[in-house]
Amino acid sequence: MSATQDLLFKSLSDPTRRAMFERLCRQGELTVSELTEQTGISQPGVSKHLGVLKSAGLIRARHEGRQTHYSPKLDGLSPLMDWTSQMVGFWQSRFDRLEDLLQRMDQ
């Protein structure tokens, strides 16, 4: 697994960060204060979580005046999707080999 994938999995392993990312995906661009309103954690806590999501390449920040607006990055989940595709291929080949073995045993 690559360092990018590790960072992505670590970022999404936290339920608060996952919820923030999902909210940004559903609602689009939001400010730190808008994200803080419904999380039940402090603004510095929200900012810290956003920093982790940004480092993982899941969100982008846009500064406008004194506010920072966060939005999801469209390709942010591509390392996760790549890994999932690899695992599907791996397990599919294992199941195919098992099926072949079982068919040979039945003959």
Backbone bond lengths (Angstrom), bond angles and torsions (degrees), N, CA, C in turn:
res aa  C-N    CA-C-N  psi(-1)  N-CA   C-N-CA  omega(-1)  CA-C   N-CA-C  phi
1 M - - - 1.454 - - 1.519 108.15 -
2 S 1.307 116.47 138.75 1.465 121.17 -177.40 1.530 110.89 -79.97
3 A 1.313 115.50 164.00 1.471 121.08 177.57 1.522 110.69 -61.94
4 T 1.336 116.61 -35.86 1.469 120.79 178.23 1.526 110.23 -63.16
5 Q 1.333 116.29 -44.59 1.462 120.06 179.06 1.521 110.73 -65.73
6 D 1.338 117.24 -40.85 1.467 120.39 177.58 1.521 111.04 -57.80
7 L 1.330 116.08 -47.66 1.459 120.81 -179.32 1.526 111.07 -63.01
8 L 1.310 116.45 -39.94 1.463 121.19 178.67 1.524 110.75 -62.83
9 F 1.340 117.28 -48.30 1.463 120.46 179.35 1.523 111.42 -63.32
10 K 1.317 117.47 -42.57 1.469 120.62 178.95 1.527 110.62 -62.60
11 S 1.327 116.46 -40.20 1.461 120.41 -179.53 1.517 111.39 -63.45
12 L 1.320 116.29 -43.91 1.463 120.39 -176.66 1.528 113.36 -84.03
13 S 1.328 117.25 -5.89 1.465 119.13 179.76 1.529 111.74 -73.55
14 D 1.313 116.89 -21.12 1.466 121.09 178.83 1.525 109.21 -84.38
15 P 1.340 117.94 124.51 1.471 120.35 -177.26 1.528 114.07 -61.67
16 T 1.319 117.72 -32.43 1.466 120.17 178.84 1.517 110.62 -67.88
17 R 1.333 116.14 -45.53 1.469 119.33 178.70 1.523 111.02 -65.45
18 R 1.327 116.68 -40.21 1.458 120.06 178.45 1.520 110.28 -60.92
19 A 1.325 116.70 -42.79 1.472 121.23 178.93 1.527 111.02 -64.18
20 M 1.326 117.36 -40.85 1.467 120.39 177.95 1.527 110.31 -63.27
21 F 1.319 116.21 -45.45 1.457 120.14 -179.46 1.532 110.46 -62.55
22 E 1.326 116.57 -44.03 1.466 120.24 178.41 1.527 110.79 -61.75
23 R 1.318 116.18 -40.80 1.472 119.59 179.49 1.528 110.95 -63.87
24 L 1.314 116.93 -42.38 1.458 120.32 177.82 1.530 110.64 -64.05
25 C 1.319 117.04 -38.40 1.469 120.17 178.18 1.526 111.19 -64.63
26 R 1.322 116.38 -38.92 1.470 120.50 -177.69 1.523 112.97 -78.45
27 Q 1.348 116.14 -39.68 1.455 119.76 -171.70 1.524 113.72 -103.27
28 G 1.306 117.72 -12.72 1.459 119.57 -178.10 1.511 111.66 85.85
29 E 1.294 115.83 -153.63 1.459 122.55 -174.17 1.520 111.80 -64.82
30 L 1.348 115.61 130.75 1.468 122.20 178.30 1.522 109.37 -138.35
31 T 1.323 115.62 153.05 1.469 120.92 176.34 1.526 109.05 -87.83
32 V 1.329 115.13 168.42 1.462 120.35 176.86 1.519 110.08 -59.40
33 S 1.343 117.38 -42.47 1.472 118.69 -179.19 1.518 111.91 -64.84
34 E 1.334 117.25 -37.65 1.465 119.70 177.98 1.531 110.54 -65.82
35 L 1.313 116.74 -37.66 1.464 119.86 178.07 1.525 111.53 -71.57
36 T 1.331 116.76 -33.55 1.463 120.94 -178.97 1.533 111.61 -68.26
37 E 1.332 116.95 -34.17 1.464 121.50 -175.67 1.523 113.69 -52.27
38 Q 1.295 118.58 -40.32 1.458 120.21 -173.25 1.525 114.83 -107.80
39 T 1.329 117.95 4.44 1.457 118.85 -176.75 1.518 113.90 -89.89
40 G 1.308 117.27 -27.34 1.460 119.56 -176.64 1.519 112.69 79.21
41 I 1.326 117.47 11.80 1.460 120.20 175.13 1.527 108.55 -123.11
42 S 1.316 115.27 166.96 1.468 120.69 -175.35 1.525 111.25 -69.97
43 Q 1.335 114.55 161.99 1.466 120.70 177.30 1.524 111.04 -60.87
44 P 1.351 119.72 -42.66 1.469 118.42 176.79 1.534 112.22 -62.12
45 G 1.336 116.75 -35.36 1.464 120.42 177.19 1.517 111.64 -64.70
46 V 1.334 116.20 -43.44 1.466 121.01 177.50 1.520 109.43 -62.32
47 S 1.327 117.07 -44.31 1.465 120.83 179.93 1.528 111.46 -60.68
48 K 1.315 116.54 -39.50 1.469 120.34 178.75 1.533 109.96 -63.35
49 H 1.338 116.82 -45.82 1.465 120.41 178.42 1.535 110.91 -61.92
50 L 1.318 116.73 -40.22 1.463 120.42 178.83 1.526 110.78 -64.18
51 G 1.321 116.55 -36.71 1.465 120.38 177.34 1.523 111.89 -62.12
52 V 1.332 116.38 -39.15 1.466 120.65 178.13 1.524 110.01 -66.60
53 L 1.339 116.65 -44.78 1.465 120.54 178.86 1.529 111.05 -62.37
54 K 1.320 116.19 -38.25 1.464 120.31 179.31 1.522 110.60 -67.72
55 S 1.329 117.44 -42.08 1.468 121.41 178.43 1.523 111.71 -61.77
56 A 1.326 115.98 -31.81 1.465 120.80 179.76 1.525 112.12 -80.44
57 G 1.328 116.84 -4.93 1.458 120.42 179.25 1.516 114.32 80.34
58 L 1.334 116.28 19.56 1.462 120.14 -177.93 1.525 113.39 -90.80
59 I 1.331 116.66 -25.25 1.470 120.09 -178.89 1.520 109.55 -136.03
60 R 1.322 114.79 164.94 1.463 121.24 174.65 1.526 107.74 -126.27
61 A 1.308 114.98 155.30 1.464 121.58 178.83 1.519 108.95 -115.38
62 R 1.326 114.75 137.77 1.462 121.38 176.34 1.525 106.90 -126.39
63 H 1.321 116.06 123.12 1.465 120.74 -178.16 1.522 109.94 -93.06
64 E 1.313 113.88 132.34 1.463 120.94 176.75 1.525 107.02 -138.81
65 G 1.301 114.77 106.22 1.464 118.79 -176.76 1.520 109.69 63.84
66 R 1.328 115.41 -126.94 1.464 120.34 -179.13 1.520 112.60 -91.53
67 Q 1.308 116.93 -3.85 1.465 120.00 -177.02 1.518 111.60 -105.92
68 T 1.321 114.04 149.23 1.457 120.70 174.06 1.522 107.32 -113.41
69 H 1.299 115.26 130.17 1.460 122.51 179.75 1.528 108.31 -106.21
70 Y 1.318 116.24 131.11 1.458 121.22 -178.93 1.517 109.71 -111.43
71 S 1.326 115.38 143.22 1.461 121.10 177.24 1.528 108.52 -145.14
72 P 1.330 116.61 155.81 1.470 119.01 179.64 1.523 110.82 -73.20
73 K 1.316 116.04 149.10 1.466 121.34 174.33 1.519 107.65 -92.27
74 L 1.325 116.15 128.85 1.454 120.68 -175.51 1.524 113.33 -57.66
75 D 1.330 116.68 -37.31 1.458 119.45 -177.77 1.530 113.21 -96.42
76 G 1.312 117.29 11.08 1.465 121.49 -176.32 1.512 115.03 -60.55
77 L 1.321 116.31 -32.31 1.460 120.01 -178.26 1.523 113.50 -92.52
78 S 1.325 118.02 1.54 1.464 119.20 -175.88 1.535 113.38 -60.09
79 P 1.343 121.20 -37.16 1.472 118.41 175.95 1.536 112.32 -62.42
80 L 1.316 116.52 -35.56 1.465 120.47 177.28 1.526 110.36 -67.94
81 M 1.313 116.72 -41.38 1.461 120.74 178.73 1.529 110.64 -66.11
82 D 1.338 117.32 -38.99 1.465 120.99 177.19 1.525 110.23 -61.44
83 W 1.320 116.77 -46.48 1.459 121.49 179.95 1.525 110.69 -62.35
84 T 1.332 116.53 -43.20 1.465 120.53 179.26 1.520 110.70 -62.05
85 S 1.309 117.51 -41.93 1.476 121.17 177.68 1.523 110.98 -61.68
86 Q 1.326 116.50 -41.46 1.461 119.81 178.07 1.524 111.00 -62.65
87 M 1.322 116.30 -41.86 1.464 120.09 -179.52 1.526 111.38 -67.78
88 V 1.324 117.63 -37.42 1.462 121.00 176.99 1.526 109.23 -61.96
89 G 1.328 116.52 -45.47 1.461 120.51 178.34 1.514 112.15 -62.32
90 F 1.323 116.60 -42.43 1.456 121.54 178.85 1.522 110.90 -59.92
91 W 1.338 115.81 -52.16 1.465 118.85 -176.84 1.519 112.13 -69.58
92 Q 1.322 117.48 -33.33 1.458 119.47 177.98 1.521 110.38 -63.13
93 S 1.336 117.35 -41.96 1.467 119.81 179.01 1.526 110.82 -66.44
94 R 1.328 117.02 -35.97 1.477 120.52 177.04 1.527 110.78 -64.52
95 F 1.315 117.23 -44.79 1.457 120.70 179.05 1.524 111.45 -65.58
96 D 1.328 116.56 -38.13 1.469 120.30 177.41 1.527 110.50 -62.54
97 R 1.325 116.70 -43.81 1.473 120.34 178.63 1.516 111.29 -65.35
98 L 1.317 117.16 -38.60 1.462 120.71 177.39 1.525 110.62 -64.39
99 E 1.313 116.23 -43.31 1.466 120.36 178.53 1.532 110.67 -61.73
100 D 1.326 117.04 -42.30 1.465 120.83 176.89 1.531 111.23 -60.42
101 L 1.313 115.91 -44.77 1.465 120.82 179.07 1.524 111.21 -61.36
102 L 1.315 116.41 -45.86 1.470 120.40 -179.85 1.521 111.43 -63.52
103 Q 1.323 117.36 -38.34 1.471 120.69 177.70 1.527 110.46 -65.48
104 R 1.327 117.52 -40.65 1.470 120.49 178.23 1.520 110.84 -65.51
105 M 1.327 116.78 -36.22 1.464 120.64 180.00 1.532 111.21 -68.96
106 D 1.333 116.52 -31.08 1.467 120.52 -179.94 1.523 111.83 -74.36
107 Q 1.324 118.90 -19.89 1.478 121.08 -175.09 1.487 112.06 -81.43
